Amino acid sequence: MTSPLPTAPYSVVWSGGHPYVREGDEGRTRWVGLDDRGRPLSLTDADLLRRGWSRTQRS
C-alpha cells in the first residue's frame, strides 16, 4: 500500500489476515493484534510496512 499508515489512536488496519489496532501515546505507539496461533503480537509502523497492510480485510 502506498498511502501512509493511519496515525489516530485506535485506528484499525489489516495485515496477513489479522486486524491490528493502534495503541499508545505520541512517540510510543504500536499496532496490537494476534498472530496465527492467537498469541498477542505488537508491531511497529516499520513492521507493518514490511509485512504489508490494508485498511480493509481482504477475502
MOUR-V477373 format. One line per field, one symbol per residue. ss: DSSP state (@ for helix, = for strand, . for the rest). A space follows every 50 residues. Layout:
ss = ???
//
This chain:
ss = ...........====..======......=====.....====.@@@@@@ @..=.....
//
